[in-house]
Amino acid sequence: MLFITMCKVKAGTMQERIVRRAQWEFPEGMNVLAEYWPLGGEYSVITIVEGDSVARMMAAIIAWDDVFDFTITPAVTAKDGLCLAQQMMKS
């Protein structure tokens, strides 16, 4: 399953967050497909992660909860979504 995580800054400077991120690694078992640092807008970090457990996502959130407010949502790729829609239409 894919999870999209969108992070809003709640504490710390950009320099502090970059130094901390350079030293931090995602929990073992998380397959990080993408990590973006938008230069504008309400979110400072967006990640797309593949995994079979919410527990690993929670471990990552706990590590950064003092710095970011998180919005996490499950997602599917457009290709998979279209396949699912076709299957649903057949039912």
C-alpha positions in Angstrom: 0.0 0.0 0.0 1.2 3.5 -0.7 1.1 6.3 1.9 1.5 10.0 1.1 2.7 12.1 4.0 2.5 15.9 3.9 4.3 17.8 6.6 3.7 21.3 7.9 6.4 23.0 9.9 5.5 23.7 13.5 9.0 24.3 15.0 12.6 24.8 14.2 14.5 26.7 11.5 15.1 25.3 8.0 18.8 24.9 8.9 18.0 22.9 12.0 15.6 20.7 10.0 18.1 20.1 7.2 20.9 19.2 9.7 18.6 16.8 11.5 17.3 15.2 8.3 20.9 14.6 7.1 21.5 12.5 10.2 18.1 10.7 10.2 17.1 7.6 8.3 13.7 6.2 7.6 12.7 3.2 9.8 13.8 -0.2 8.4 11.2 -1.7 6.2 9.9 1.5 4.8 10.3 1.7 1.0 10.6 5.4 0.3 9.6 6.1 -3.3 10.0 9.8 -3.2 10.7 12.7 -0.8 10.1 16.3 -1.9 10.9 19.6 -0.2 8.5 22.1 -1.9 9.8 25.6 -2.1 6.5 27.2 -1.5 3.0 26.4 -0.2 1.7 25.0 3.1 3.7 21.8 3.1 7.5 21.7 3.7 8.0 17.9 3.1 6.0 15.4 1.0 6.9 11.8 1.0 5.5 8.8 -0.9 6.2 5.5 1.0 5.3 2.0 0.2 4.6 -0.4 3.1 2.4 -3.1 4.5 2.2 -1.7 8.0 1.1 1.6 9.6 3.5 0.8 12.5 6.5 1.9 10.5 4.8 5.2 9.5 4.1 5.8 13.2 7.7 5.3 14.1 8.7 8.0 11.5 6.0 10.3 12.8 7.2 9.9 16.4 10.7 10.9 15.4 9.6 14.2 13.9 6.4 15.0 15.8 8.1 17.9 17.6 8.9 19.6 14.3 6.0 18.8 11.9 2.3 18.4 11.8 1.5 15.4 9.6 -1.3 14.6 7.2 -1.0 10.9 6.1 -3.3 9.3 3.5 -3.3 6.0 1.8 -3.1 6.2 -2.0 -3.0 4.3 -5.2 -1.2 5.0 -8.5 -3.3 6.3 -11.4 -2.7 3.0 -13.2 -3.8 0.9 -10.2 -6.8 3.2 -9.6 -7.9 2.8 -13.2 -7.7 -1.0 -13.0 -9.7 -0.9 -9.8 -12.3 1.3 -11.4 -12.6 -1.1 -14.3 -13.1 -4.0 -12.0 -15.7 -2.1 -10.0 -17.6 -1.2 -13.2 -17.8 -4.9 -14.1 -19.5 -5.8 -10.8 
